[in-house]
Amino acid sequence: MKTLSLTARIPVSGSRKAVATSCSPVVFVLHGLLVLTWLGGILVMGLGVATLGNEEAVLSRERGSALRERRALIERQDQLRAQLATEARRDRLEVAIRNLALPLQAPANSTPSQPRSTRDERAIELARSRQGDARP
């Protein structure tokens, strides 16, 4: 007696009739494939979660290092601005120009307002007056 269901009625010798269920090899294979599919899905999801967690950790480390680098650059920029402001003060520039002894000339298209000797004398007087020992 053949049936298409998963259970088959198998007659048992004797006076009693018993119903026994038997699983065919096809059913075992199908159940095995179902279990393997579930396990594979669980494994894929677990690996996905682990990968996302690892990526998050890497991104947070990079973000932290980028913030530290940015903070260091901002501090360096502030230091340079302060140093430039200190060095660019008028009295410091005048001293630097005198120490370099550069021949300062007016641009070619403008007329000089004072002769060079008068300008030099005026710069010397200005420097002395700022130093506090102005001489006649």
C-alpha positions as protocol buffer text, in pm:
chain_id: "A"
residue {
  index: 1
  type: MET
  ca { x: 0 y: 0 z: 0 }
}
residue {
  index: 2
  type: LYS
  ca { x: 158 y: 317 z: -122 }
}
residue {
  index: 3
  type: THR
  ca { x: 65 y: 661 z: -2 }
}
residue {
  index: 4
  type: LEU
  ca { x: 185 y: 1004 z: -92 }
}
residue {
  index: 5
  type: SER
  ca { x: 186 y: 1134 z: 264 }
}
residue {
  index: 6
  type: LEU
  ca { x: 485 y: 1146 z: 489 }
}
residue {
  index: 7
  type: THR
  ca { x: 347 y: 870 z: 706 }
}
residue {
  index: 8
  type: ALA
  ca { x: 283 y: 526 z: 576 }
}
residue {
  index: 9
  type: ARG
  ca { x: 65 y: 257 z: 724 }
}
residue {
  index: 10
  type: ILE
  ca { x: 261 y: -53 z: 769 }
}
residue {
  index: 11
  type: PRO
  ca { x: 68 y: -367 z: 857 }
}
residue {
  index: 12
  type: VAL
  ca { x: 209 y: -561 z: 1148 }
}
residue {
  index: 13
  type: SER
  ca { x: 178 y: -934 z: 1161 }
}
residue {
  index: 14
  type: GLY
  ca { x: -57 y: -1056 z: 1424 }
}
residue {
  index: 15
  type: SER
  ca { x: -406 y: -992 z: 1526 }
}
residue {
  index: 16
  type: ARG
  ca { x: -359 y: -629 z: 1609 }
}
residue {
  index: 17
  type: LYS
  ca { x: -318 y: -363 z: 1352 }
}
residue {
  index: 18
  type: ALA
  ca { x: -73 y: -89 z: 1448 }
}
residue {
  index: 19
  type: VAL
  ca { x: 1 y: 233 z: 1274 }
}
residue {
  index: 20
  type: ALA
  ca { x: 372 y: 311 z: 1259 }
}
residue {
  index: 21
  type: THR
  ca { x: 526 y: 618 z: 1107 }
}
residue {
  index: 22
  type: SER
  ca { x: 841 y: 597 z: 912 }
}
residue {
  index: 23
  type: CYS
  ca { x: 1048 y: 876 z: 761 }
}
residue {
  index: 24
  type: SER
  ca { x: 1186 y: 827 z: 422 }
}
residue {
  index: 25
  type: PRO
  ca { x: 1537 y: 941 z: 333 }
}
residue {
  index: 26
  type: VAL
  ca { x: 1387 y: 1231 z: 140 }
}
residue {
  index: 27
  type: VAL
  ca { x: 1229 y: 1366 z: 459 }
}
residue {
  index: 28
  type: PHE
  ca { x: 1561 y: 1339 z: 643 }
}
residue {
  index: 29
  type: VAL
  ca { x: 1733 y: 1528 z: 364 }
}
residue {
  index: 30
  type: LEU
  ca { x: 1464 y: 1798 z: 362 }
}
residue {
  index: 31
  type: HIS
  ca { x: 1485 y: 1840 z: 739 }
}
residue {
  index: 32
  type: GLY
  ca { x: 1866 y: 1854 z: 718 }
}
residue {
  index: 33
  type: LEU
  ca { x: 1848 y: 2122 z: 449 }
}
residue {
  index: 34
  type: LEU
  ca { x: 1601 y: 2321 z: 658 }
}
residue {
  index: 35
  type: VAL
  ca { x: 1830 y: 2302 z: 963 }
}
residue {
  index: 36
  type: LEU
  ca { x: 2134 y: 2396 z: 755 }
}
residue {
  index: 37
  type: THR
  ca { x: 1944 y: 2689 z: 604 }
}
residue {
  index: 38
  type: TRP
  ca { x: 1848 y: 2819 z: 949 }
}
residue {
  index: 39
  type: LEU
  ca { x: 2202 y: 2774 z: 1081 }
}
residue {
  index: 40
  type: GLY
  ca { x: 2345 y: 2947 z: 774 }
}
residue {
  index: 41
  type: GLY
  ca { x: 2106 y: 3239 z: 817 }
}
residue {
  index: 42
  type: ILE
  ca { x: 2197 y: 3271 z: 1183 }
}
residue {
  index: 43
  type: LEU
  ca { x: 2566 y: 3255 z: 1098 }
}
residue {
  index: 44
  type: VAL
  ca { x: 2531 y: 3523 z: 829 }
}
residue {
  index: 45
  type: MET
  ca { x: 2339 y: 3753 z: 1065 }
}
residue {
  index: 46
  type: GLY
  ca { x: 2595 y: 3697 z: 1340 }
}
residue {
  index: 47
  type: LEU
  ca { x: 2882 y: 3780 z: 1105 }
}
residue {
  index: 48
  type: GLY
  ca { x: 2694 y: 4088 z: 984 }
}
residue {
  index: 49
  type: VAL
  ca { x: 2643 y: 4214 z: 1337 }
}
residue {
  index: 50
  type: ALA
  ca { x: 3008 y: 4149 z: 1423 }
}
residue {
  index: 51
  type: THR
  ca { x: 3124 y: 4328 z: 1108 }
}
residue {
  index: 52
  type: LEU
  ca { x: 2903 y: 4630 z: 1178 }
}
residue {
  index: 53
  type: GLY
  ca { x: 3031 y: 4646 z: 1535 }
}
residue {
  index: 54
  type: ASN
  ca { x: 3390 y: 4632 z: 1412 }
}
residue {
  index: 55
  type: GLU
  ca { x: 3325 y: 4906 z: 1156 }
}
residue {
  index: 56
  type: GLU
  ca { x: 3167 y: 5124 z: 1425 }
}
residue {
  index: 57
  type: ALA
  ca { x: 3472 y: 5079 z: 1649 }
}
residue {
  index: 58
  type: VAL
  ca { x: 3709 y: 5166 z: 1363 }
}
residue {
  index: 59
  type: LEU
  ca { x: 3507 y: 5475 z: 1270 }
}
residue {
  index: 60
  type: SER
  ca { x: 3496 y: 5596 z: 1629 }
}
residue {
  index: 61
  type: ARG
  ca { x: 3875 y: 5557 z: 1658 }
}
residue {
  index: 62
  type: GLU
  ca { x: 3924 y: 5749 z: 1333 }
}
residue {
  index: 63
  type: ARG
  ca { x: 3681 y: 6016 z: 1446 }
}
residue {
  index: 64
  type: GLY
  ca { x: 3869 y: 6049 z: 1775 }
}
residue {
  index: 65
  type: SER
  ca { x: 4206 y: 6081 z: 1604 }
}
residue {
  index: 66
  type: ALA
  ca { x: 4063 y: 6333 z: 1357 }
}
residue {
  index: 67
  type: LEU
  ca { x: 3926 y: 6543 z: 1643 }
}
residue {
  index: 68
  type: ARG
  ca { x: 4261 y: 6531 z: 1825 }
}
residue {
  index: 69
  type: GLU
  ca { x: 4443 y: 6632 z: 1507 }
}
residue {
  index: 70
  type: ARG
  ca { x: 4196 y: 6914 z: 1441 }
}
residue {
  index: 71
  type: ARG
  ca { x: 4232 y: 7042 z: 1798 }
}
residue {
  index: 72
  type: ALA
  ca { x: 4613 y: 7036 z: 1763 }
}
residue {
  index: 73
  type: LEU
  ca { x: 4594 y: 7227 z: 1434 }
}
residue {
  index: 74
  type: ILE
  ca { x: 4363 y: 7487 z: 1588 }
}
residue {
  index: 75
  type: GLU
  ca { x: 4601 y: 7534 z: 1881 }
}
residue {
  index: 76
  type: ARG
  ca { x: 4896 y: 7567 z: 1641 }
}
residue {
  index: 77
  type: GLN
  ca { x: 4702 y: 7820 z: 1434 }
}
residue {
  index: 78
  type: ASP
  ca { x: 4627 y: 8024 z: 1747 }
}
residue {
  index: 79
  type: GLN
  ca { x: 4996 y: 8016 z: 1845 }
}
residue {
  index: 80
  type: LEU
  ca { x: 5103 y: 8132 z: 1500 }
}
residue {
  index: 81
  type: ARG
  ca { x: 4845 y: 8411 z: 1500 }
}
residue {
  index: 82
  type: ALA
  ca { x: 4963 y: 8530 z: 1841 }
}
residue {
  index: 83
  type: GLN
  ca { x: 5325 y: 8515 z: 1730 }
}
residue {
  index: 84
  type: LEU
  ca { x: 5244 y: 8705 z: 1411 }
}
residue {
  index: 85
  type: ALA
  ca { x: 5051 y: 8967 z: 1604 }
}
residue {
  index: 86
  type: THR
  ca { x: 5348 y: 9010 z: 1838 }
}
residue {
  index: 87
  type: GLU
  ca { x: 5604 y: 9032 z: 1558 }
}
residue {
  index: 88
  type: ALA
  ca { x: 5390 y: 9260 z: 1342 }
}
residue {
  index: 89
  type: ARG
  ca { x: 5363 y: 9537 z: 1599 }
}
residue {
  index: 90
  type: ARG
  ca { x: 5472 y: 9870 z: 1461 }
}
residue {
  index: 91
  type: ASP
  ca { x: 5767 y: 9916 z: 1696 }
}
residue {
  index: 92
  type: ARG
  ca { x: 5900 y: 9569 z: 1619 }
}
residue {
  index: 93
  type: LEU
  ca { x: 5868 y: 9627 z: 1246 }
}
residue {
  index: 94
  type: GLU
  ca { x: 6056 y: 9955 z: 1271 }
}
residue {
  index: 95
  type: VAL
  ca { x: 6339 y: 9790 z: 1463 }
}
residue {
  index: 96
  type: ALA
  ca { x: 6353 y: 9506 z: 1213 }
}
residue {
  index: 97
  type: ILE
  ca { x: 6368 y: 9747 z: 921 }
}
residue {
  index: 98
  type: ARG
  ca { x: 6648 y: 9945 z: 1084 }
}
residue {
  index: 99
  type: ASN
  ca { x: 6843 y: 9629 z: 1165 }
}
residue {
  index: 100
  type: LEU
  ca { x: 6813 y: 9506 z: 810 }
}
residue {
  index: 101
  type: ALA
  ca { x: 6922 y: 9844 z: 673 }
}
residue {
  index: 102
  type: LEU
  ca { x: 6723 y: 9796 z: 357 }
}
residue {
  index: 103
  type: PRO
  ca { x: 6716 y: 10084 z: 112 }
}
residue {
  index: 104
  type: LEU
  ca { x: 6347 y: 10164 z: 127 }
}
residue {
  index: 105
  type: GLN
  ca { x: 6213 y: 10327 z: -183 }
}
residue {
  index: 106
  type: ALA
  ca { x: 5872 y: 10457 z: -274 }
}
residue {
  index: 107
  type: PRO
  ca { x: 5688 y: 10285 z: -557 }
}
residue {
  index: 108
  type: ALA
  ca { x: 5785 y: 10405 z: -906 }
}
residue {
  index: 109
  type: ASN
  ca { x: 5457 y: 10582 z: -979 }
}
residue {
  index: 110
  type: SER
  ca { x: 5444 y: 10791 z: -658 }
}
residue {
  index: 111
  type: THR
  ca { x: 5642 y: 11100 z: -569 }
}
residue {
  index: 112
  type: PRO
  ca { x: 5861 y: 11086 z: -259 }
}
residue {
  index: 113
  type: SER
  ca { x: 5724 y: 11302 z: 18 }
}
residue {
  index: 114
  type: GLN
  ca { x: 6055 y: 11351 z: 198 }
}
residue {
  index: 115
  type: PRO
  ca { x: 6417 y: 11296 z: 110 }
}
residue {
  index: 116
  type: ARG
  ca { x: 6572 y: 10979 z: 243 }
}
residue {
  index: 117
  type: SER
  ca { x: 6793 y: 11148 z: 501 }
}
residue {
  index: 118
  type: THR
  ca { x: 6493 y: 11325 z: 654 }
}
residue {
  index: 119
  type: ARG
  ca { x: 6300 y: 10998 z: 674 }
}
residue {
  index: 120
  type: ASP
  ca { x: 6593 y: 10824 z: 842 }
}
residue {
  index: 121
  type: GLU
  ca { x: 6629 y: 11102 z: 1095 }
}
residue {
  index: 122
  type: ARG
  ca { x: 6257 y: 11091 z: 1167 }
}
residue {
  index: 123
  type: ALA
  ca { x: 6269 y: 10713 z: 1220 }
}
residue {
  index: 124
  type: ILE
  ca { x: 6562 y: 10749 z: 1458 }
}
residue {
  index: 125
  type: GLU
  ca { x: 6383 y: 11020 z: 1655 }
}
residue {
  index: 126
  type: LEU
  ca { x: 6070 y: 10809 z: 1673 }
}
residue {
  index: 127
  type: ALA
  ca { x: 6264 y: 10506 z: 1796 }
}
residue {
  index: 128
  type: ARG
  ca { x: 6443 y: 10710 z: 2061 }
}
residue {
  index: 129
  type: SER
  ca { x: 6123 y: 10868 z: 2183 }
}
residue {
  index: 130
  type: ARG
  ca { x: 5969 y: 10526 z: 2224 }
}
residue {
  index: 131
  type: GLN
  ca { x: 6270 y: 10404 z: 2417 }
}
residue {
  index: 132
  type: GLY
  ca { x: 6234 y: 10692 z: 2659 }
}
residue {
  index: 133
  type: ASP
  ca { x: 6570 y: 10862 z: 2605 }
}
residue {
  index: 134
  type: ALA
  ca { x: 6482 y: 11124 z: 2346 }
}
residue {
  index: 135
  type: ARG
  ca { x: 6781 y: 11338 z: 2255 }
}
residue {
  index: 136
  type: PRO
  ca { x: 6769 y: 11681 z: 2085 }
}
